[in-house]
């Protein structure tokens, strides 16, 4: 997993959208339905491949078994919505350490 760490309004979402457009086996997960709607308004070809965290949590994203990869926009907000606590710190094993 690669973490893209950039300031707000610097093109992170656009970068993820471009990656999902190229990877037909991928989905894009957004923090909220409003973000999902905004992305689909600008990129209608991604219909059926963009899901909000609410849909993921409720299991309402049909056909997910046909996907292999996920790109998550605003990971920190998505995780906080999942566990419903403020995340202070986290760890992960780097790609070169697996």
Residue frames as a rotation matrix with the C-alpha (Angstrom) as fourth column:
UNK 1
0.588 0.809 0.000 0.00
0.809 -0.588 0.000 0.00
0.000 0.000 -1.000 0.00
UNK 2
-0.583 -0.704 0.405 1.27
0.712 -0.683 -0.164 3.43
0.392 0.192 0.900 -0.92
UNK 3
0.281 0.621 -0.732 0.22
0.830 -0.540 -0.141 6.51
-0.482 -0.568 -0.667 1.06
UNK 4
-0.175 -0.241 0.955 -0.05
0.719 -0.694 -0.043 9.75
0.673 0.679 0.295 -0.90
UNK 5
0.161 0.123 -0.979 0.63
0.902 -0.421 0.096 12.52
-0.400 -0.899 -0.179 1.58
UNK 6
-0.649 -0.273 0.710 -0.14
0.610 -0.744 0.271 15.94
0.455 0.609 0.649 0.07
UNK 7
-0.901 0.319 -0.295 -1.85
-0.020 -0.708 -0.706 19.14
-0.434 -0.629 0.644 1.30
UNK 8
0.036 0.989 0.146 -5.55
0.547 0.103 -0.831 19.79
-0.837 0.110 -0.537 0.75
UNK 9
0.822 0.444 -0.357 -6.52
-0.054 -0.563 -0.824 21.02
-0.567 0.697 -0.439 -2.71
UNK 10
-0.060 -0.940 -0.335 -3.31
-0.698 -0.200 0.688 19.68
-0.714 0.275 -0.644 -4.26
UNK 11
0.014 0.147 -0.989 -4.77
-0.966 0.258 0.024 17.07
0.259 0.955 0.146 -6.61
UNK 12
-0.758 -0.309 0.575 -4.87
-0.517 0.822 -0.240 13.90
-0.398 -0.479 -0.782 -4.48
UNK 13
0.082 0.884 0.460 -8.39
-0.127 0.467 -0.875 12.94
-0.989 0.013 0.150 -5.55
UNK 14
0.653 0.107 -0.750 -7.64
-0.725 -0.201 -0.659 13.68
-0.221 0.974 -0.053 -9.19
UNK 15
-0.399 -0.890 -0.221 -4.57
-0.910 0.413 -0.020 11.46
0.109 0.193 -0.975 -8.98
UNK 16
-0.654 0.219 0.724 -6.63
-0.211 0.867 -0.453 8.59
-0.727 -0.448 -0.521 -7.54
UNK 17
0.475 0.870 -0.131 -9.36
-0.322 0.033 -0.946 9.04
-0.819 0.491 0.296 -10.17
UNK 18
0.314 -0.444 -0.839 -6.75
-0.946 -0.066 -0.318 8.76
0.086 0.894 -0.440 -12.92
UNK 19
-0.752 -0.629 0.198 -5.39
-0.653 0.752 -0.091 5.56
-0.092 -0.198 -0.976 -11.38
UNK 20
-0.308 0.729 0.611 -8.86
-0.069 0.623 -0.779 4.01
-0.949 -0.282 -0.141 -11.08
UNK 21
0.577 0.507 -0.641 -9.67
-0.633 -0.219 -0.743 4.97
-0.517 0.834 0.194 -14.68
UNK 22
-0.074 -0.725 -0.684 -6.58
-0.952 0.255 -0.168 3.03
0.297 0.639 -0.709 -15.82
UNK 23
-0.956 -0.280 0.093 -7.21
-0.293 0.869 -0.399 0.01
0.031 -0.408 -0.912 -13.56
UNK 24
-0.282 0.917 -0.282 -10.48
-0.616 0.052 0.786 -1.65
0.736 0.395 0.550 -14.58
UNK 25
0.026 0.242 -0.970 -10.29
0.485 0.846 0.224 -4.01
0.874 -0.476 -0.096 -11.56
UNK 26
-0.829 -0.429 -0.359 -10.23
0.527 -0.383 -0.759 -1.11
0.188 -0.818 0.544 -9.08
UNK 27
0.410 0.910 0.055 -12.73
0.779 -0.381 0.498 0.90
0.475 -0.161 -0.865 -7.07
UNK 28
-0.648 -0.479 0.593 -12.49
0.091 -0.821 -0.564 4.34
0.756 -0.311 0.575 -5.49
UNK 29
0.124 0.650 -0.749 -13.80
0.928 0.191 0.320 4.71
0.351 -0.735 -0.580 -1.95
UNK 30
-0.339 -0.134 0.931 -14.72
0.039 -0.991 -0.129 8.19
0.940 -0.007 0.341 -0.75
UNK 31
-0.996 -0.066 -0.062 -15.39
0.068 -0.108 -0.992 9.54
0.059 -0.992 0.112 2.73
UNK 32
-0.446 0.883 -0.148 -18.97
-0.027 -0.179 -0.983 10.64
-0.895 -0.435 0.104 2.04
UNK 33
0.105 0.621 0.777 -21.76
0.827 0.379 -0.415 10.43
-0.552 0.686 -0.474 -0.52
UNK 34
0.823 0.183 -0.537 -21.26
-0.034 -0.929 -0.369 14.09
-0.566 0.322 -0.759 -1.46
UNK 35
-0.119 -0.950 -0.289 -17.67
-0.647 -0.146 0.749 13.37
-0.754 0.276 -0.597 -2.54
UNK 36
-0.508 0.023 0.861 -18.83
0.434 0.870 0.233 10.31
-0.744 0.492 -0.452 -4.47
UNK 37
0.531 0.816 0.229 -21.46
0.656 -0.225 -0.720 12.39
-0.536 0.533 -0.655 -6.29
UNK 38
0.611 -0.379 -0.694 -18.95
-0.452 -0.888 0.087 15.11
-0.649 0.261 -0.714 -7.14
UNK 39
-0.500 -0.846 0.182 -16.51
-0.367 0.398 0.840 12.59
-0.784 0.354 -0.510 -8.61
UNK 40
-0.361 0.421 0.832 -19.21
0.697 0.715 -0.060 10.86
-0.620 0.558 -0.552 -10.65
UNK 41
0.721 0.588 -0.368 -20.46
0.248 -0.714 -0.655 14.20
-0.647 0.381 -0.661 -11.94
UNK 42
0.341 -0.703 -0.624 -16.98
-0.773 -0.588 0.239 14.92
-0.535 0.401 -0.744 -13.31
UNK 43
-0.715 -0.642 -0.276 -16.18
-0.697 0.625 0.352 11.31
-0.053 0.444 -0.894 -14.29
UNK 44
0.250 0.956 0.155 -19.42
-0.929 0.282 -0.241 9.51
-0.274 -0.084 0.958 -15.25
UNK 45
0.223 -0.221 -0.950 -17.48
-0.579 0.753 -0.311 6.57
0.784 0.619 0.040 -16.74
UNK 46
-0.812 -0.584 0.001 -16.64
-0.318 0.440 -0.840 5.52
0.490 -0.682 -0.543 -13.18
UNK 47
0.064 0.913 0.403 -20.29
-0.980 -0.018 0.198 4.78
0.188 -0.408 0.894 -12.34
UNK 48
0.900 0.320 -0.296 -20.44
-0.247 0.934 0.258 1.50
0.359 -0.159 0.920 -10.41
UNK 49
0.282 -0.885 -0.371 -16.82
0.665 0.459 -0.588 1.85
0.691 -0.081 0.718 -9.35
UNK 50
-0.675 -0.400 0.620 -17.03
-0.159 -0.742 -0.651 4.71
0.720 -0.539 0.437 -6.82
UNK 51
0.239 0.721 -0.650 -18.44
0.583 0.429 0.690 4.00
0.777 -0.544 -0.318 -3.37
UNK 52
0.198 -0.111 0.974 -18.84
-0.631 -0.775 0.040 6.05
0.750 -0.623 -0.223 -0.20
UNK 53
-0.849 -0.523 0.073 -17.63
-0.355 0.464 -0.811 4.77
0.390 -0.715 -0.580 3.17
UNK 54
-0.307 0.827 0.471 -21.27
-0.821 0.020 -0.571 4.56
-0.481 -0.562 0.673 4.23
UNK 55
0.562 0.500 -0.658 -21.95
-0.790 0.560 -0.250 2.09
0.243 0.661 0.710 1.42
UNK 56
-0.255 -0.754 -0.605 -18.91
-0.373 0.654 -0.658 0.03
0.892 0.058 -0.448 2.36
UNK 57
-0.858 -0.082 0.507 -19.87
-0.513 0.116 -0.850 -0.08
0.011 -0.990 -0.142 6.04
UNK 58
-0.031 0.959 0.281 -23.47
-0.789 0.149 -0.596 -1.06
-0.614 -0.240 0.752 5.26
UNK 59
-0.523 -0.248 0.816 -22.40
0.150 0.915 0.374 -3.66
-0.839 0.318 -0.441 2.69
UNK 60
0.479 0.875 -0.073 -24.32
0.151 -0.164 -0.975 -1.87
-0.865 0.456 -0.211 -0.04
UNK 61
0.023 -0.519 -0.854 -21.67
-0.865 -0.439 0.243 -1.94
-0.501 0.733 -0.459 -2.73
UNK 62
0.711 0.418 0.565 -22.85
-0.139 0.872 -0.470 -4.71
-0.689 0.256 0.678 -5.01
UNK 63
0.955 -0.297 0.011 -20.49
0.110 0.319 -0.941 -6.52
0.276 0.900 0.338 -7.33
UNK 64
0.610 -0.762 0.218 -17.43
-0.775 -0.516 0.363 -5.88
-0.165 -0.390 -0.906 -5.19
UNK 65
0.469 -0.436 0.768 -16.23
0.021 0.875 0.483 -9.43
-0.883 -0.210 0.420 -5.80
UNK 66
0.772 -0.180 0.609 -15.28
0.636 0.204 -0.745 -8.47
0.010 0.962 0.272 -9.36
UNK 67
0.757 -0.524 0.390 -12.77
-0.407 -0.845 -0.346 -5.90
0.511 0.103 -0.853 -8.08
UNK 68
0.463 -0.690 -0.557 -9.22
0.707 0.666 -0.238 -6.57
0.535 -0.283 0.796 -6.93
UNK 69
-0.614 -0.783 -0.101 -7.88
0.730 -0.514 -0.450 -3.16
0.300 -0.350 0.887 -5.89
UNK 70
0.614 0.766 -0.189 -9.17
0.782 -0.556 0.283 -0.23
0.112 -0.322 -0.940 -3.86
UNK 71
-0.599 -0.645 0.475 -8.04
0.507 -0.764 -0.399 3.38
0.620 0.001 0.784 -3.85
UNK 72
0.250 0.678 -0.692 -9.21
0.967 -0.137 0.215 5.31
0.051 -0.723 -0.689 -0.79
UNK 73
-0.179 -0.199 0.963 -9.62
0.270 -0.952 -0.147 9.08
0.946 0.234 0.224 -0.83
UNK 74
-0.031 0.086 0.996 -9.15
-0.767 -0.641 0.031 10.78
0.641 -0.762 0.085 2.57
UNK 75
-0.160 -0.128 -0.979 -8.06
0.197 0.967 -0.159 7.60
0.967 -0.218 -0.130 4.36
UNK 76
-0.964 -0.259 -0.066 -7.91
0.117 -0.187 -0.975 9.30
0.240 -0.948 0.211 7.76
UNK 77
-0.514 0.843 0.161 -11.55
-0.854 -0.485 -0.188 10.41
-0.080 -0.234 0.969 7.58
UNK 78
0.139 0.545 -0.827 -12.65
-0.587 0.718 0.374 6.99
0.798 0.433 0.419 6.30
UNK 79
-0.465 -0.388 -0.796 -10.94
0.344 0.749 -0.566 5.19
0.816 -0.537 -0.215 9.18
UNK 80
-0.983 0.122 0.137 -12.33
-0.179 -0.486 -0.856 7.59
-0.038 -0.866 0.499 11.77
UNK 81
-0.179 0.976 -0.124 -15.84
-0.965 -0.149 0.217 7.03
0.193 0.158 0.968 10.40
UNK 82
0.056 0.140 -0.989 -15.31
-0.226 0.966 0.124 3.28
0.973 0.216 0.085 10.65
UNK 83
-0.409 -0.297 -0.863 -14.06
0.673 0.541 -0.505 3.15
0.616 -0.787 -0.021 14.24
UNK 84
0.526 0.748 0.404 -15.78
0.353 -0.624 0.697 6.36
0.774 -0.224 -0.592 15.41
UNK 85
0.661 -0.442 -0.606 -12.77
0.546 -0.270 0.793 7.67
-0.514 -0.855 0.063 17.30
UNK 86
0.818 -0.504 -0.278 -10.08
-0.575 -0.739 -0.352 10.24
-0.028 0.448 -0.894 16.54
UNK 87
0.782 -0.621 -0.049 -7.01
0.595 0.768 -0.238 8.47
0.186 0.157 0.970 15.22
UNK 88
0.826 -0.525 -0.207 -3.91
-0.283 -0.702 0.654 9.84
-0.488 -0.481 -0.728 16.91
UNK 89
-0.223 -0.916 -0.334 -1.25
-0.907 0.069 0.415 7.60
-0.357 0.396 -0.846 15.36
UNK 90
0.886 0.415 0.204 -1.01
-0.309 0.859 -0.408 4.48
-0.345 0.298 0.890 13.26
UNK 91
-0.249 -0.964 0.089 1.67
-0.542 0.215 0.812 2.16
-0.803 0.154 -0.576 11.96
UNK 92
0.901 0.415 -0.126 2.10
-0.359 0.550 -0.754 0.14
-0.244 0.725 0.644 8.82
UNK 93
0.186 -0.844 0.503 4.74
0.317 0.536 0.783 -2.17
-0.930 0.014 0.367 7.43
UNK 94
0.098 -0.238 -0.966 6.56
-0.736 -0.671 0.090 -0.58
-0.669 0.703 -0.241 4.50
UNK 95
0.870 0.291 -0.398 6.58
-0.493 0.521 -0.697 -2.35
0.004 0.802 0.597 1.14
UNK 96
0.179 -0.901 -0.394 10.30
-0.568 0.232 -0.789 -3.06
0.803 0.366 -0.471 1.40
UNK 97
-0.579 -0.411 0.705 9.88
-0.813 0.222 -0.538 -4.71
0.065 -0.884 -0.462 4.81
UNK 98
0.501 0.851 0.157 7.29
-0.851 0.518 -0.091 -7.37
-0.159 -0.088 0.983 3.94
